[in-house]
Amino acid sequence: MKRLIPILLLLVSACTPTLVSMPDKERLVVEGWIDSGDNPVVMVTTPVKAEDYERSAKSLAQHIVTRARVTVQEDDGEEVLLEGRVDENYLPPYIYTTDMIIGRPGHKYTLKVQYGNHSAQGETTVPEPVPLKSVEVSHSAYANDLYLVMAHLDRTDVRYRFFTKVEGKDTQFYPCILSGTSGLSAVPIMRGWSLIGEKQPEFLAGEVVHLKACTLDEAAWQFWQGFDAVATLGLIPFFPVHDNAPSNLKGAYGYWAGYGVTFYTVEM
């Protein structure tokens, strides 16, 4: 079995590893999350071979699924049908969402996706948000105009994942590589895995960075650990990745994650 991650994470720059992969065409690719205090967001595509990441955006757009039936059910409540719409703030630029459901800590959410003969389902729980102790900014050792961010944690028994959005450059929050932490009192925050803009992991002088600190359940934690493995092993030339990324979805690649969210803003 080959490892495959959602289309959003495959469309990367030329420095990304060439993954030796052949996706299962009978499966969808689903990327979805629900933040505490916010609405669900789900993106659905058909698989793309990882070695095809240099294909044109127009060609890759053909993999976006715009006519899926996507529902979310909170605990034992009624299923709510999500509305599909174009949204250029996301990549791919088409999402399914609804304002009829808002993530509530401690509640379970079931996602179902149906498209033709394809179906997928997954469950997640939105954990309680756990604020950080502090966020520290310091100069990089490599250059005076580069900055590092360090998140200091009050609790070491909580699983975190971090995302960043640079004001004026990013339109959405991007996942920070190697930002998953459990059992640590501090974790370095690198620039989110953006498909455009700056490529160095440090931040530039004058940038305003919005930090999204997320608590997450075991299934979401395992998915992002797999994402980190792809990203870090990809730094080794010609290193193929052959195993599946962990997923809490049945019938699809990807993930469905609940996040307990706390936001921070820092200026470099």
N, C-alpha and C positions, 0 to 999 in steps of 0.2 A: 504494500500500500504506500502511496506517495503522500507527502504532506502538501496540503493546499490551503491557502488562506484567502479571505474574501478579496474580490476584485480591487477594492480600495487599497489593499496592502500589496497587490501585485504590480500596480502601475507606479513603478519607482524608477529612479535615475539609473544611468548606465553603470554606476558603481555597485549596483545590487547584484547578488549572486545569480548565476544561471541555475535554476532548479530543474533537476531532471524529473519531470512530472507529466503524467497523462491523466487529467481529471476524469472522473466518472460522469459521463454525460447524462446519466439517469438521476443525478442529484442537482438540486438548486444550491446557490451560494447565498446565504442569508447573514446579514450583519444587522443586529438590532440591540437596542438598549432602552432602559427606562430609568431616568434619574429621580431621586427623591425630589418632590415638588415640581416635577415637570412631566410633559407628555412623552409617550413612547415614540421612538424613531426607528424605522425598519427600512433596509434597502435590500432588494432582491435582484440577483443576476443569474445568468447561466454560467457554467465554469469556463475559465480561460486558462490555457496552458501557461505555466509560469514563464516558459522561454519566449512567449509571445508578448512580453511586457513592452517591447519597443513598437508595437503596432500603433497605428494612428488612433487618435481619440475617436474619430468618426467610426472606425472599424470596431473599436471596443464598445462604442455606444450601442451596437447591435445586440450586445449581451444583456442590456438592461431590461428587466421584466417590468412592464407597466400595467399589466392586466391581471395581476395575481389577486387572489382573495386572501387578505391578511386580517386576522382577528387577534385580539388580546382579551383575556378573561382574568379578572382580579379575584383571587381566592375562589369562592364558589358562586360568584355573581354571574351575570349574563355576559356572553361574548359580545364584544364591541367591534364592529367592522371599521377598519382603518381606511382613510381616504388616501388615494395615490395622487401625487402632484409633483410637478417640476419644481425643484428648489436648487438654484445655482450655488447656494452656500455649501452644498455637500458634493462629495465625489464618491460614487456616481451621482449626477444631479437630479435624482428622482427618489423621493421618499414616500413611505406610507406612515401616516400619523393620525391622531385624533385628539381633540381637546376634551373628550368625554372621560378620559382616564388620566389620573395624575399619580405618579409614584408615591406610595406611602410606606415609610419604614415598617418592617415587620410583616408586610403583605406579600403574598405569592402571586406571580403573574405568568399565565400560560399563553404562549404565542403559537398560532397555527397559520401556516402558509399553504395555499393550494393554487397550483397553476397547471392546467391541463391534467396530465397523468402524474404530475409531481406533487408531492406533499411533504411537509416538514412540520415538526412540533418540538417545543422545548419549554422548560419551566425555569423561572428564576425568582429569587427573593430580593427585595430592596432592603439592605441592611440600614441600621441607624448610622447617620453621619457622625464621624468622630473628628472634631477639629484638631488641627495640628498645634503643637506647642508654639512653634514660631517658623518663619521663613527667612532665611539669611541669604544675602547677596554678597558675593566677594569677587575680586579680580581673578581672572584666569592666570595661571602660571605661564601661559604661552604668549599672551599679549595684553597690554594695558587696556585696549579697547574691547576686550572680550570678558564676559562675566559668567560666573557660575551661580547656581541657585541650590541651596541645601534646605531640605524640609526636615525639621526636628519634630519628633513625635512624642506625645505624652504617654502613649500606650504602645507596648511592643507586642501585644497579643492580638493586634488587629491587622488584617490584610488590607493593604492599600494598593491603588494603582493611580498613576498621575498622568494628566493630559495638559497640554499647553496650547494657548492661542495667542499669537503675537498680534497686537493691535495694529491695524492698517496693512497687515500682510496675510494673515490667515482668516478664513471665513468660518472655520469650525475648529473644535478642539481636536488635536492630534495626539495619539498615544506616545508617551515618552519611553524609549527603549530602556530596558533594565531598571524601570522605576517601580516594579513590583517589590513589595517588602513585607516581611513577616519576621518578627523577632528582633528587628533593628531599632535603634533609637534615632537614627538619622539616615536619610537617603539623598543622593545627589539627583537633581532634576535636570535632564538634558532637553534640548529643543525637541518638540514633538516631531513624529515621523511625517513631515509634510511632503507633498509631492512637488511643491514648487517653492521658490524662495531660497533662503539660506540653507546650506548643507552642513556647515560645521555644527557640532553639538552645543557649543557655547552660545550665549546671547550677546548681542551687540550693544555698545554704548547708546543710550537714548531709547532703546526699545522698551515698550510697556508690555509686560507679559501677564496674561490672565492664566492662573493656575487652577486646575480642577483636581481636587484631591478626593478620591473615591474609595470608600470601603466597598468590598465585594464578597460574594459567597465563593464557596470552594470551586464550583464549576467554572465561573468566570475567571477566577484566579488561575486555574489550570490552563485555560485557553491563552491567557496573556503570557504565561510562562512559556508556552509553545511558541508564541509570537517572538518572544525574546530569543529563543533558541534559533529560529530562522534568521533573525537579524544579526546575531552575533556570529553564528557559524558562517554566514554569508561574507564575513570579512576575510575568511580564508579562501584564497583563489582556488577554483575548481573543486570546491567542497560540495558534493551533492547532498541533499537532504531527502531522506526516503520514507520517514514515518509520518503518520497522521498527526495533525495538530489536534489536541484534545478539544472536544466540543460537547455542549449539552443539548445539541439538536439531533433529533432522529430524522433521517431522510435528507439531510443537507449538510454542506460544509458551513463553517462559520460559528456564530455564537449568538446567544440571547442573554444579555447581562443586566442585572439590576444594580444600581449604584447609589450608595448613600453619599451625597455630594456636599462638599464645602468649597467655596470659591475664595481665591486670594488674587490680589493684583500687586505686582511688584514692578518697579521701574529701575532699569539698569543705569 
